[in-house]
Amino acid sequence: MNTFKIGAIALAMTMLTACGDDEKEVAFGELTFYNASHNSGVVEIAAIDGDTQYNLTKVDEFNTSPNYYPDVTDYELLVNHQQPFVDEPIVISQQPFTISDDMLSLLILNGDAKQSELLSYSIDPKSLSDMISDDKKNETKSFEMRSLNLSQTYQSVGLHYSFDNSSFSQAQLVTQLDDKQLSELVVMAQGLYTFFITDEHGQLIYQSDQVAVEYQDSYVFAIRDDVNGENLVIYRFSKT
């Protein structure tokens, strides 16, 4: 029987399950969900494996789920929205996804709730252990960074950074991102940063407040439209 295990930090990617006197190695992966839909409200997340449904969690707009450690197999992800005074929930999305051995599956509900899409990305979590090992050897303090463009307005953006409160003229390019593109991994030193976003013509369209990044962790910086009237915002979430 397949299982879903919940965890707050990365665990070993294999486990032993007992069956009588026999032991067998069961491979499993990792799953996290980000609700990037601006008008979905609180959604209920479930994973379906054949006739079995695993009710996982509820996730509000612009929030992430806990990390789960399911067995390696094919599932369907069911995203429901429960309206007040209505018995049956509204199905926002029901799409297949695959859990791969030793890989993190990042699933994102994006866009208008009535026409939303489920985006799926695979991330190798082993790089975080490698970075921590390198930090110990080199006596440094680093963090992992990946960037993701979820903007409905800007199909191509550039993400830049500067140390402390340095101006845009001193900023360095982290990556250029097309629509719904997840960047390659970048390892950066912990510290105080200001982030900038430019459009496809190189014009500055966003500047963040000063951001402190102080932990050895793996972060995704998701760029999305701001529903409160500003141009863009950056939502940062981490593996742990």
Backbone as a ProteinNet text record, in pm:
[ID]
protein_1_A
[PRIMARY]
MNTFKIGAIALAMTMLTACGDDEKEVAFGELTFYNASHNSGVVEIAAIDGDTQYNLTKVDEFNTSPNYYPDVTDYELLVNHQQPFVDEPIVISQQPFTISDDMLSLLILNGDAKQSELLSYSIDPKSLSDMISDDKKNETKSFEMRSLNLSQTYQSVGLHYSFDNSSFSQAQLVTQLDDKQLSELVVMAQGLYTFFITDEHGQLIYQSDQVAVEYQDSYVFAIRDDVNGENLVIYRFSKT
[TERTIARY]
85.1	0	88.4	55	129.4	94.1	187.2	166.2	211.1	154.9	199.3	251.2	378.2	435.5	456.5	427.6	444.7	570.3	642.3	763.3	792.8	865	900.5	1038.7	1122.8	1256.5	1282.6	1386.2	1419.8	1468.2	1418.3	1459.5	1532.8	1584.1	1644.5	1539.1	1579.4	1483.1	1444.1	1486.1	1437.1	1401.3	1312.2	1275.4	1255.8	1258.4	1237.3	1101.2	1023.2	895	898.2	842.7	845.9	720.6	736.9	624.4	655.6	604.3	643.3	789.3	866.8	1009.2	1090.5	1022.3	1093.7	1097.5	1206.5	1218.5	1247.9	1185.4	1213.4	1229.2	1309.8	1335.2	1227.1	1166.1	1060.3	1109.9	1108.7	1153.3	1039.2	1072.5	971.5	1034.6	950	995.6	943.1	934.6	893.4	797.1	698.9	595.5	566.2	557.7	506.7	417.7	320.5	218.8	215.6	210.4	201.1	75.2	-10.5	-133.3	-105.9	-80.4	-50.7	-172.5	-289.2	-411.8	-461.1	-488.3	-520.6	-663.9	-751	-891.3	-948.5	-862.9	-909.7	-960.9	-919.9	-950.5	-874.4	-924.5	-863.4	-901.5	-801.7	-828.7	-789.6	-859.4	-830.7	-752.6	-642.6	-553.2	-565.6	-584.1	-588.6	-511	-454.2	-386.1	-462.4	-485.8	-563.6	-472.7	-474.4	-398.9	-496.9	-544.3	-644	-773.7	-814.3	-937.9	-914.1	-789.6	-755.8	-732	-795.2	-776	-709.8	-597.3	-526.9	-560.5	-638.1	-669.4	-552	-480.5	-352.7	-365.2	-413.8	-412	-499.8	-516.3	-581.6	-477.1	-482.4	-381.8	-451.4	-424.5	-482.9	-407.6	-465.2	-400.4	-259.6	-164.5	-26	42.8	6.3	71.8	113.9	201.6	251.4	205.7	203.1	167.6	290.1	270.5	386.3	450.2	568.6	631.8	576	550.5	503.9	604.8	606.8	702.2	626.8	564.7	485.2	570.9	514.7	579.7	587.6	685.7	705.7	598.9	512.3	410.4	338.8	236.4	154.3	31.6	-1.3	-116.8	-199.1	-315.7	-390.3	-397.2	-374.4	-388.1	-526.1	-600.7	-735.8	-733.5	-774.1	-779	-924.5	-980.1	-1119.9	-1130.3	-1241.9	-1275.3	-1412.9	-1418.6	-1544.8	-1611.8	-1725.5	-1797.9	-1891.6	-1916.4	-2009.4	-2150.2	-2214.4	-2353.4	-2374.3	-2266	-2275.7	-2216.9	-2294.3	-2250.3	-2130.5	-2139.9	-2035	-1929.7	-1801.7	-1696.7	-1684.1	-1632	-1606	-1467.5	-1458.5	-1329.3	-1261.3	-1150	-1073.9	-979	-916.6	-820.2	-812.5	-801.6	-777.2	-688.7	-560.8	-463.9	-366.3	-314.8	-217.1	-80.3	-6.6	133.5	207.2	338.3	421.5	522	532	636.4	755.5	869.9	991.2	1084.3	1161.2	1252.2	1354.9	1368.4	1469.5	1453.2	1332.3	1310	1197.3	1209.1	1103.1	1010.7	881.7	780.7	716.2	737.7	677.9	556.1	436.5	311.3	251.9	210.9	165.2	31.4	-68.5	-195.5	-180.8	-196.9	-166.5	-282.7	-299.9	-399.6	-534.3	-632.5	-769	-826.2	-896	-945.9	-1038.2	-1113.4	-1206.9	-1136.6	-1014.7	-937.4	-793.6	-777.8	-644.4	-571.1	-441.3	-358.7	-269.4	-239.5	-150.6	-13.3	83.5	220.5	299.3	388.9	466.6	614.5	697.9	842.1	911.3	1023.9	1103.6	1234.2	1266.7	1386.9	1465.4	1595.3	1681.6	1716.5	1664.6	1689.7	1828.5	1902	2033.1	2134.2	2108.9	2203.9	2216.8	2110.2	2116	2217.4	2219.3	2317.4	2459	2476.1	2608.4	2652.6	2558.8	2593.1	2631.7	2556.5	2587	2724.4	2755.4	2886.7	2998	2976	3075.6	3092.8	2981.2	2989.7	3075.6	3055.7	3132.7	3281	3310.6	3450.3	3516.2	3441.4	3498.3	3473.2	3401.1	3366	3290.8	3191.9	3107.7	2962.5	2876.3	2733.2	2658.4	2589.7	2528.2	2380.1	2311.4	2174.7	2155.3	2060.4	2025.7	1909.3	1913	1808.6	1768.7	1639.5	1580.7	1473.7	1453.7	1356.6	1251.6	1129.4	1016.8	930.2	898.3	814.7	670.4	583.1	440.8	356	419.3	345.1	257.5	132.8	42	61.6	132.3	149.6	280	386.2	518.9	564.7	574.6	613.3	762.5	839.4	984	1032.4	1105.6	1156.6	1300.9	1371.5	1505.6	1506.9	1569.3	1581.5	1725.1	1740.9	1872.5	1881.2	2004.1	2022	2136.8	2130.4	2244.5	2256.5	2376	2398.2	2351.1	2296.2	2250.8	2152.8	2175.9	2084.9	2144.1	2228.1	2288.9	2181.9	2209.2	2112.1	2110.4	2011.7	1998.1	2120.2	2184.9	2302.7	2415.8	2413.1	2515.8	2467.5	2346.1	2287.3	2348	2342.8	2390.6	2273	2276.9	2170.3	2182.4	2071.8	2066.2	2028.6	1917.2	1869.7	1766.2	1749.1	1641.4	1537.4	1408.8	1304.1	1195	1161	1044.7	920.6	807	679.1	681.8	651.6	641.3	773.3	882.4	1013	1070.7	1119.2	1194.3	1342.2	1417.7	1558.7	1643.3	1765.8	1864.7	1902.5	1962.5	2005.1	2121.2	2112.6	2222.2	2252.7	2379.5	2421.5	2476.6	2422.1	2460.6	2496.2	2572.4	2611.8	2495.6	2478.1	2376	2407.6	2301.2	2322.7	2199.2	2218.3	2110.8	2111.9	1994.1	1983.8	1868.8	1883.6	1772.5	1756.3	1632.3	1606.9	1533.3	1566.1	1507.7	1455.9	1348.2	1294.5	1288.3	1333.7	1325.2	1236.3	1177.6	1095.7	1185	1122.7	1198.9	1286.5	1258.1	1338.1	1445.8	1455.3	1555.5	1513.6	1385.2	1336.5	1302.3	1342.1	1315.8	1166.7	1105	961.6	931.5	1033.2	1008.9	1138.6	1128	1239.5	1187.4	1251.1	1206.7	1258.5	1200.1	1262.4	1388.3	1465.6	1583.9	1541.7	1602.1	1564.5	1683	1658.8	1763	1746.9	1851	1852.5	1959.9	1916.8	2007.3	2017.7	1963	1961.5	2017.9	2076.7	2120.2	1996.8	1937.1	1811.6	1804.2	1703.4	1679.2	1551.9	1563.7	1451.8	1406.9	1276.1	1220.8	1167.8	1214	1165.5	1064.8	935.4	829	785	799.6	758.5	615.2	526.2	386.5	329.3	213.9	144.5	90.5	88.1	38.6	-108.8	-194.2	-338.3	-376.6	-284.5	-314.3	-280.5	-245	-227	-84	12.9	151.6	183.1	298.2	332.7	353	449.2	484.8	520.3	523.3	576.1	660.2	747.5	826.5	785.2	737.9	702.2	813.1	872	983.8	937.5	960	932.4	1048.8	1061.1	1179.7	1141.9	1242.2	1222.9	1184.2	1240	1215	1118.2
-119.5	0	124	221.5	346	431.8	516.8	600.2	742.4	836.1	974.7	1005.8	1043.4	1084.3	1234.8	1301.1	1445.1	1475.1	1579.6	1616.1	1762.4	1819.9	1961	1981.4	1877.5	1889.4	1770.6	1782.9	1674.7	1554	1436.5	1312.5	1229.3	1114.3	1023.5	984	962.1	940.2	794.1	708.9	571.7	534.8	436.5	391.7	241.7	180.3	37	11.7	-75.6	-114.1	-262.7	-301.4	-441.4	-513.1	-634	-717.7	-858.3	-891.2	-1016.5	-1007.5	-1109	-1109.2	-1051.2	-1014.4	-964	-812.2	-757.5	-613.6	-581.9	-477.1	-436	-285.1	-240.7	-98.2	-37.7	71.4	138.5	276.5	304.9	435.1	535.2	656.8	761.1	894.7	986.7	1119.3	1223.4	1346.5	1458	1545.9	1601.7	1681.9	1805.7	1921.4	2041.7	2115.6	2190.3	2256.1	2404.3	2488.9	2633.8	2683.7	2753.2	2809.4	2951.8	2967.6	3098.9	3161.8	3098.3	3154.4	3269.3	3383.6	3503.3	3505.8	3418.5	3424.1	3286.5	3194.2	3058.5	3046.2	3138.8	3121.5	3002.4	2947.6	2828.8	2707	2630.9	2510.7	2387.4	2278.2	2150.3	2063.8	2006.4	1929.4	1781.5	1699.4	1554.7	1488	1372.1	1290.6	1159.4	1118.9	998.7	893.2	774.6	660.1	545	528.4	425	456.4	366.4	386	455.5	490.8	550.6	700.3	779	923.7	966.2	1038.6	1092.1	1240.3	1276.8	1417.4	1479.8	1569.2	1616.1	1738.8	1850.5	1973.9	2078.4	2192.1	2309.5	2419.2	2489.2	2591.3	2719.1	2828.4	2957.6	3018	3125.4	3195.2	3239.1	3217.1	3260.5	3196.6	3072.9	2997.5	2860.7	2795.9	2664.5	2559.2	2436	2322.9	2275.8	2187.6	2117	2028.8	1977.2	1880.3	1741.6	1665.7	1528.1	1435.2	1309.6	1211	1086.6	1093.8	981	875.3	754.7	649	688.8	632.4	661.8	590.4	667.2	612	728.2	697.2	799.1	828.6	956.7	999.8	1097.9	1132.7	1248.4	1347.7	1474.7	1578.4	1641	1641.8	1697.8	1824.8	1936.5	2065.3	2109.8	2119.1	2156.9	2290.2	2359	2479.7	2460	2466.1	2447	2581.6	2605.4	2730.2	2721.3	2833.7	2832.8	2790.5	2711.8	2669.3	2581.7	2525.9	2435.5	2301.3	2194.1	2062	2010.5	2016.2	1960	2065.6	2034.7	2131.2	2146.3	2259.4	2285.2	2232.8	2151.4	2099.6	2206.7	2258.6	2359.6	2293.7	2184.4	2116.5	1969.6	1883	1740.9	1691.8	1674.5	1641.2	1536.2	1453	1351.9	1413	1349.4	1385.2	1261	1263.3	1147.8	1184.2	1099.5	1113.6	1029.1	1093.1	1025.2	1002.8	897.7	860.2	970.3	1010	1107	1244.3	1280.7	1411.2	1483.9	1617	1701.1	1743	1712.7	1757.8	1884.7	1995.5	2123.2	2145	2143.3	2160.1	2296	2371.5	2508.9	2529.1	2575.2	2617	2762.9	2792.8	2926.2	2982.3	3115	3181.7	3195.3	3240.1	3255.8	3120.5	3115.7	2987.7	2917.5	2994.9	2934.7	2879.7	2926	2878.4	2851.3	2791.9	2773	2660	2659.1	2551.3	2499.1	2371.2	2309	2294.3	2366.5	2360.8	2260.7	2188.7	2085.6	2102	2100	2112.9	2005.9	1956.5	1858.1	1922.1	1906.1	1964.5	1854.3	1853.5	1755.7	1808	1745.8	1798.5	1766.7	1680	1639.5	1753.1	1854.3	1964.8	2042	2043.8	2115.8	2051.7	1919.4	1849.5	1877.6	1883.3	1913.3	2054.1	2150.4	2287.9	2298.1	2231.1	2233.9	2173	2065.6	2002.9	2096.9	2166.9	2262.4	2379.4	2426	2535.4	2495.8	2373.4	2326.1	2318.5	2269.6	2255	2390.5	2485.3	2615.5	2723.3	2686.5	2781	2901.1	2872.4	2975.4	2952.7	3050.4	3040.1	3076.3	2978.3	2996.1	2960	2988.4	2941.1	2910.9	2822.5	2789.4	2876.3	2914.7	3001.5	2955.4	2936.7	2917.9	3024.6	3070.6	3176.4	3124.4	3178.3	3129.6	3247.6	3255.6	3364.4	3317	3363.2	3330.2	3450.5	3556.9	3677.4	3652.4	3701.4	3695.7	3817	3918.3	4043.8	4047.7	3997.4	4004.9	3864.4	3841.7	3710.2	3684.6	3790.4	3776.6	3881.3	3837.5	3929	3893.2	3990.1	3967	3991.5	3901.3	3917.1	3954.6	4063.5	4116	4129.7	4140.6	4161.6	4257.9	4323.3	4400.3	4374.4	4392.6	4371.8	4493.7	4466.7	4572.3	4664	4794.5	4891.4	4952.6	4878.5	4931	4957.8	5052	5092	4993.1	5011.6	4924	4932.6	5048.2	5064.5	4971.1	4923	4831.5	4686.5	4662.6	4529	4434.1	4306.1	4200.7	4111.9	4063.9	3978.3	3838.2	3790	3651.2	3560.7	3595.1	3511.9	3586.8	3545.4	3592.1	3481.1	3515.8	3415	3439.7	3336.3	3341.3	3299.3	3298.3	3265.9	3127.5	3121	2996.8	2918.8	2985.8	2919.3	2917.3	2799.3	2784.1	2785.4	2870.3	2887.5	2770.6	2769.7	2677.3	2720.1	2628.9	2654.8	2753.9	2850	2942.9	2936.1	2924.1	2925.1	3063.3	3125.4	3261.2	3267.9	3370.3	3390.2	3448.5	3402.7	3459.7	3606.3	3685.3	3826.5	3908.6	4040.5	4134.6	4167.4	4155.1	4176.2	4270.5	4340.4	4408.7	4345.9	4309.7	4244.9	4340.8	4330.2	4415.1	4325.7	4371	4300.2	4397.7	4351.1	4430.8	4360	4437.9	4377.7	4332.7	4288.5	4233.7	4338.4	4467.7	4575.5	4625.5	4562.8	4603.4	4717.7	4757.6	4866.9	4815.9	4891.3	4853	4864.6	4755.5	4756.2	4717.3	4677.2	4638.7	4646.3	4695.8	4694.6	4649.4	4549.9	4496.7	4581.8	4560.7	4609.3	4526.9	4568.1	4490.5	4356.4	4249	4113.3	4045.7	3988.1	3912.7	3764.3	3702.8	3558.7	3500.5	3426.2	3393.1	3244	3159.6	3016.8	2935.5	2821.2	2724.8	2650	2699.5	2641.7	2654.6	2589	2594.2	2673.8	2789.8	2881.5	2886.7	2909.4	2946.5	3088.8	3177.2	3314.8	3321.9	3322.4	3321.1	3464.3	3505	3638.3	3629.1	3710.7	3707.5	3848.7	3865	3993.4	4021.9	4149.3	4190	4227.3	4154.6	4180.3	4307.9	4365.5	4487.4	4614.3	4600	4718.2	4751.1	4695.3	4717.2	4636.2	4662.5	4597.5	4447.2	4411.2	4271.8	4253.4	4129.7	4096	3970	3948.3	3825.3	3750.1	3627.7	3542.4	3439.7	3436.2	3345.8	3231.3	3109	2995.3	2897.9	2817.3	2732.8	2586.3	2502.9	2358.6	2311.6	2374.9	2329.8	2420.7
0	0	0	-83.2	-86.2	34.5	73.3	191	163.7	241.1	240.8	379.6	388.9	516.3	512.3	623.4	632.2	711.9	671.7	743.4	727.2	823	815.6	758.1	761.4	706.8	617.5	535.6	444.2	522.5	484	545.8	442.7	484.5	387.9	286.6	163.4	57.4	40.2	131	131.2	273.3	289.1	422.1	418.6	535.7	547.1	608.1	546.1	602.6	630.9	745.7	786.2	740.2	692.8	652.8	702.6	822.3	884.6	923	883.8	913.4	798.7	688.7	572	575.7	526.1	512.4	366.9	317.5	180.6	175.9	84.3	68.8	-19	28.8	-45	-85.7	-214.4	-262.6	-251.1	-214.6	-212.3	-247.5	-286.8	-324.9	-228.6	-277.1	-191.7	-270.7	-200.4	-264.9	-182.2	-248.9	-184.5	-283.6	-231.1	-313.2	-278.4	-382.4	-364.1	-433.2	-358.5	-414	-460.9	-591.1	-648	-714.1	-702.2	-759.8	-672.5	-734	-657.1	-605.3	-657.7	-615.5	-583.2	-546.7	-516	-373	-285.6	-144.7	-88.9	20.5	79.2	-4.9	-47.7	-126.6	-46.2	-73.3	-9.7	-107.9	-60.7	-146	-112.1	-215	-196	-308.7	-279.2	-379.6	-394	-517.9	-545.9	-606.6	-546.7	-596.8	-615.7	-739.3	-764.4	-692.9	-602.7	-526.5	-392.7	-365.1	-236	-251.4	-165.1	-165.7	-35.3	-47.7	68.2	80	181.5	205.6	280.1	213	264.7	354.1	299.6	377.4	310.3	376.9	320.2	304.3	190.5	161.3	116.3	184.3	149.3	30.8	-24.9	-135.9	-97.1	-189.1	-174.8	-54.1	-24.7	81.3	28.7	104	65.1	164.8	117.7	202.9	280.1	379.6	436	329.1	358.5	269.3	297.9	191.6	204.1	138	184.7	134.8	88.1	-30.6	-80.1	-148.9	-157.6	-233.9	-380.9	-449.5	-591.2	-674	-738.6	-828	-896.4	-975.3	-1040.8	-954.9	-941.2	-864	-947.4	-894.3	-940.8	-826.1	-857.2	-755.7	-769.6	-660.5	-657.8	-574.1	-635.1	-566.4	-561.2	-440.3	-420.1	-347.6	-373	-297.4	-235.7	-103.2	-32.6	-8.6	-75	-56.8	63.6	131.3	245	202.7	286.8	269.2	144.7	91.5	-23.4	17.7	-1.9	43.4	-35.3	-167.4	-250.7	-284.4	-264.8	-300.5	-451.8	-494.1	-635.3	-669.9	-773.5	-818	-902.8	-852.7	-925.8	-1024.9	-982.3	-1068.2	-1029.7	-1129.5	-1106.4	-1220.1	-1189.8	-1293.4	-1242.6	-1333	-1292	-1264.7	-1176.1	-1155.2	-1109.3	-1123.4	-1091.6	-984	-882.6	-781.6	-825.4	-840.1	-883.4	-765.3	-772.8	-665.2	-639.9	-513.1	-470.5	-533.7	-576.3	-636.9	-563.6	-557.3	-503.1	-616.8	-603.6	-699.2	-644.4	-713.5	-676.5	-765.1	-705.1	-778.1	-742.9	-845.3	-825	-894.8	-818.8	-877.2	-917	-1046.2	-1096.6	-1177	-1170.8	-1252.7	-1184.9	-1262.3	-1214.1	-1174.5	-1061.5	-1010.3	-1109.3	-1189.3	-1284.4	-1407.7	-1432.2	-1547.3	-1505.2	-1389.9	-1334	-1405.7	-1387.7	-1440.7	-1329.7	-1337	-1239.8	-1303.3	-1248.6	-1298.3	-1215.2	-1279.3	-1210.8	-1244.2	-1140.2	-1156.8	-1072.3	-1120.8	-1047.4	-1003.5	-874.9	-816.6	-746.6	-767.7	-701.1	-561.6	-454.5	-319.3	-265.5	-333	-280.8	-285.6	-370.2	-382	-251.4	-169.3	-42.3	51.6	57.7	141.2	92.8	-39.1	-95.1	-55.9	-59.6	-24	123.3	210.6	353.9	380.4	309.1	323.9	278.1	166.6	116.9	213.5	272.8	370	490	535.9	651.5	617.6	498.4	457.2	435.4	377.4	342.1	446.9	555.1	661.7	604.7	520.8	461.2	502.5	472.5	499.9	372	315	183.8	187.2	77.4	56.9	-91.1	-119.2	-257.1	-302.7	-429.1	-482.6	-622.2	-640	-772.6	-790.2	-912.3	-939.8	-1036.9	-1024.1	-1103.7	-1145.5	-1274.8	-1326.3	-1340.7	-1249.2	-1254.3	-1295.6	-1341	-1377.8	-1500.1	-1493.1	-1607.1	-1698.5	-1648.5	-1721.5	-1799.4	-1737.8	-1798.6	-1837.6	-1967.9	-2017.8	-2004.2	-1990	-1974.6	-1874.9	-1773.6	-1671.7	-1638.7	-1585.1	-1533.8	-1384.1	-1308.8	-1164	-1130.9	-1055.9	-1020.6	-868.7	-818.2	-675.1	-650.7	-535.4	-486	-336.7	-283.4	-140.9	-62	55.8	146.2	72.9	79.8	17.5	-108.7	-176.7	-298.6	-403.7	-491.8	-593	-709.3	-797.9	-914.2	-1005.3	-1007.3	-1093.5	-1052.1	-927.7	-878.4	-874.1	-922.7	-913.9	-1016.6	-983.1	-1072.4	-1113	-1235.5	-1286.2	-1226.9	-1169.2	-1123	-1239	-1306.4	-1416.4	-1498.3	-1622.1	-1708.6	-1714.8	-1699	-1688.9	-1791.2	-1867.1	-1954.4	-1876.6	-1944.1	-1881.3	-1817.6	-1687.6	-1609.5	-1603.8	-1628.7	-1627.1	-1486.2	-1444.8	-1320.5	-1355.2	-1287.6	-1321.2	-1272.7	-1317.7	-1264.2	-1121.9	-1050	-912.9	-909.5	-815.9	-789.1	-639.9	-603.4	-463.2	-430.8	-325	-288.6	-141	-104.1	35	114.4	237.6	324.3	353.1	371.2	399.6	370.7	357.9	328.7	179.8	116.6	-27.6	-60.2	-171.3	-236.5	-373.8	-409.1	-537.6	-630.7	-758.4	-862	-974.8	-1039.6	-1156.1	-1272.6	-1387.8	-1509.9	-1611	-1703.3	-1808.3	-1923.7	-2032.4	-2145	-2213.3	-2187.3	-2245.9	-2149.6	-2032.9	-1935.7	-1846.4	-1853.8	-1770.8	-1630.5	-1529.2	-1390.9	-1361.3	-1313.3	-1283.7	-1139.2	-1063.6	-924.2	-845.4	-721.6	-627.1	-492.6	-433.4	-304.6	-190.2	-73.1	48.6	73.5	170.4	205.3	265	216.7	255.1	323	440.9	511	480.3	428	403.5	494.6	597.7	707.7	736.9	650.3	680.8	564.8	599.6	498.8	450.6	344.9	298.5	147.1	90.2	-53.5	-77.1	-142	-159.9	-305.7	-323.2	-453.2	-440.4	-528.1	-533.6	-648.8	-614.2	-714.7	-744.5	-869.2	-913.5	-965.2	-909.9	-952.9	-951.9	-1017.6	-1017.3	-877.5	-841.8	-710.8	-721.8	-652.1	-659.4	-586.1	-509.3	-433.8	-510.7	-637.7	-720.4	-755.5	-682.5	-719.2	-844.3	-903	-1028.5	-1011.2	-928	-904.8	-757.9	-715.1	-583.5	-598.3	-500.8	-495.2	-369.9	-389.3	-275.5	-258.7	-140.7	-114.5	-26	-69.8	17.1	9.9	113.9	127	132.6	115.2	119.2	258.7	362.3	498.3	571.1
[MASK]
++++++++++++++++++++++++++++++++++++++++++++++++++++++++++++++++++++++++++++++++++++++++++++++++++++++++++++++++++++++++++++++++++++++++++++++++++++++++++++++++++++++++++++++++++++++++++++++++++++++++++++++++++++++++++++++++++++++++++++++++

